[in-house]
Every structure is written in C-alpha cells, then in structure tokens.
Amino acid sequence: MAQAIALSATSIGGLMAAANTSTAREYHAGLAAMLGVRAALAAQRGYRAEESILETKRGFLEVYGGARAPLPVRM
C-alpha cells in the first residue's frame, strides 16, 4: 500500500487553475483514478518509490500542501 501511494504521489500534478473549467476537472479526476490503479499494479509487480514522498523535504506535502518554501536568493 505504501508503494502504491508513493508511486501515485509522484505521478500527479493538477493545478487549481484547471479546476475552473469543467472538462479539465473531470479529466483530472479520471487521470488520478487511472494513475492510482496503475500505481497499485506497478507496486504489486515490485516497482519501488520513496515511501516518505508525502512528508519528505521537497515531497508532496511541501510542494502541493501550501507550505511556503523559501525562494532562492538571486545574485
């Protein structure tokens, strides 16, 4: 289960701007479902991903969870 979640988390990337159009919203829902099934099948076949992908630095929660990462310093 952890591998299926980790593989799924590395496969997503829908943006909130796309949620404003109904066709994009349905497309992303279908895509998420398809990727979840594919990730479960891949994990069952032995594919591996970083199990801490949700909470690790630069992981899913930091990138998509709204936490503000510091901006790089430009010189």
ZALUM-506762 format. One record per residue (C-alpha): x, y, z; residue in three letters. Coordinates in steps of 0.02 Angstrom, whole numbers, plus 50000, padded with zeros to 5 digits. Each point is the difference from the previous one (the first is absolute). Example, Ala and Ser with C-alpha at 12.3 -4.5 7.8 and 13.67 -1.06 7.14 Angstrom:
2
       x       y       z     r
   50615   49775   50390   ala
   50069   50172   49967   ser
//
This chain:
75
       x       y       z     r
   50000   50000   50000   met
   50139   50122   50043   ala
   50082   49969   49831   gln
   49836   50029   49907   ala
   49976   50166   50092   ile
   50180   50053   49971   ala
   49991   49957   49814   leu
   49834   50093   49984   ser
   50067   50154   50087   ala
   50144   50013   49879   thr
   49879   49991   49853   ser
   49882   50144   50038   ile
   50009   50184   49961   gly
   49829   50079   49966   gly
   49991   50187   50029   leu
   49856   50093   50083   met
   49982   50110   49846   ala
   49941   49846   49905   ala
   49861   49973   50128   ala
   49909   50153   49931   asn
   49954   49909   49839   thr
   49885   49851   50012   ser
   50083   49898   49864   thr
   50171   50016   50082   ala
   49927   49956   50169   arg
   49924   49837   49937   glu
   50157   49959   49901   tyr
   50110   50021   50154   his
   49883   49893   50106   ala
   50007   49860   49870   gly
   50187   50017   49982   leu
   50025   49989   50188   ala
   49894   49843   50009   ala
   50093   49921   49854   met
   50170   50042   50076   leu
   49946   49929   50168   gly
   49955   49833   49920   val
   50161   49999   49899   arg
   50103   50041   50155   ala
   49918   49857   50097   ala
   50038   49879   49857   leu
   50180   50062   49987   ala
   50026   49982   50188   ala
   49929   49824   49991   gln
   50129   49961   49865   arg
   50143   50062   50108   gly
   50025   50181   49945   tyr
   50065   50106   50144   arg
   49990   50185   50041   ala
   50054   50109   50146   glu
   49880   49951   50141   glu
   50020   50168   50087   ser
   49950   50093   49840   ile
   49853   50081   50090   leu
   50094   50078   50145   glu
   50182   50011   49942   thr
   50083   50165   49957   lys
   49944   50053   49825   arg
   49869   49861   50010   gly
   49814   50003   49963   phe
   49942   50095   50155   leu
   50134   50135   49986   glu
   49972   50025   49814   val
   49810   49985   49993   tyr
   49948   50026   50181   gly
   50012   50188   50004   gly
   50156   50013   50108   ala
   50105   50145   49939   arg
   50175   49944   49954   ala
   50133   50136   50006   pro
   50034   50080   49832   leu
   50176   49981   49929   pro
   50113   50149   50022   val
   50039   50084   49834   arg
   50168   50084   49980   met
//
